[in-house]
C-alpha cells in the first residue's frame, strides 16, 4: 500500500512503522498536539530549524490525509446504479 501518494513524502512503509524506526520524532507529535499545530511566534523562536521542518512535514501529512478523506467521502456519496 502506498501512503501519502502524490506527495514528496510518498512511501510504501506504513507511517506506524516509520515511527517505530524513528522514535526521536515522537516528541514532535506531542508538541504538535499540545499546541494544535500552531506554535506561534514565541514557540518558533524556541524551536530548532529541524523541529520546525518536522512540524511542517507533519502538517503536510495531516493536510494530505484530510484531503484524501474528503475525496473518499465524495466518491462514497456518488450514487451507484
Residue, then its C-alpha position, 0 to 999 in steps of 0.5 A: x500500500x502506498x501512503x501519502x501518494x502524490x506527495x514528496x513524502x510518498x512511501x510504501x512503509x506504513x507511517x506506524x512503522x516509520x515511527x517505530x524506526x524513528x522514535x526521536x520524532x515522537x516528541x514532535x507529535x506531542x508538541x504538535x498536539x499540545x499546541x494544535x499545530x500552531x506554535x506561534x511566534x514565541x514557540x518558533x523562536x524556541x524551536x530548532x530549524x529541524x523541529x520546525x521542518x518536522x512540524x511542517x512535514x507533519x502538517x503536510x501529512x495531516x493536510x494530505x490525509x484530510x484531503x484524501x478523506x474528503x475525496x473518499x467521502x465524495x466518491x462514497x456519496x456518488x450514487x451507484x446504479 
